[in-house]
Amino acid sequence: ITPFELIPWLLGQFSSVREVKKNIQKLNLININFSEQLPLSPLHWLVADKQESIVIESVKEGLKIYDNPVGVLTNNPNFDYQLFNLNNYRALSNSTPQNSFSEKVDLDSYSRGMGGLGLPGDLSSMSRFVRAAFTKLNSLPMQTETGSVSQFFHILGSVEQQKGLCEVTKGKYEYTIYSSCCDMDKGVYYYRTYNNSQINSVNLSHEHLDTTELISYPLRSEAQYYAVN
């Protein structure tokens, strides 16, 4: 199959990451563009269920499958290097660090959050991987669905890109078009867009899913404001 067919093929064939890992090695991705206007690009795929997460990468040697202990994925470089790069940030902490510079110098913790000094803040995919992993692994779990959804979007917000900061071609910029997540127990899909920070939801269980008809909803991409006065 082609790379742009991989996700629907996996969703249509398997019900767990374990099944994917067992069968993915039989797969061969072929070099066919979606169209002349949309040529193939190097892709990395994150596949997850309630129990585990893996990363699939297509390289010269074939398909590489990695267990994903951090549950995060960004673009290049390859995933094994992304994981190794986390070693460079092992001193990061969510608490105030101790002075290990020297016993001869009394250094003051003049601000909260100094355990995160050195956390990369640039827009490269490798830096965003580190920032997303640190944020996700240290964020507090919420006890309610609304709290969990809100926390999820705050985590993704730590690595979102704003218009004008990353030029792709002259006058065109890379930015976060949308963010989304899904409640796998209730089948509720949540999203927000660049121009509409309100969290919107689509409940899949409210539809007849055993059908060949495509079900779609208008994208709520315009800003929504709640007037308090």
Summary of the structure (lengths in Angstrom):
residues: 229
radius of gyration: 20.8
end to end distance: 55.5
largest distance: 72.8
contacts: 476
relative contact order: 0.07
helix: 28%
strand: 17%
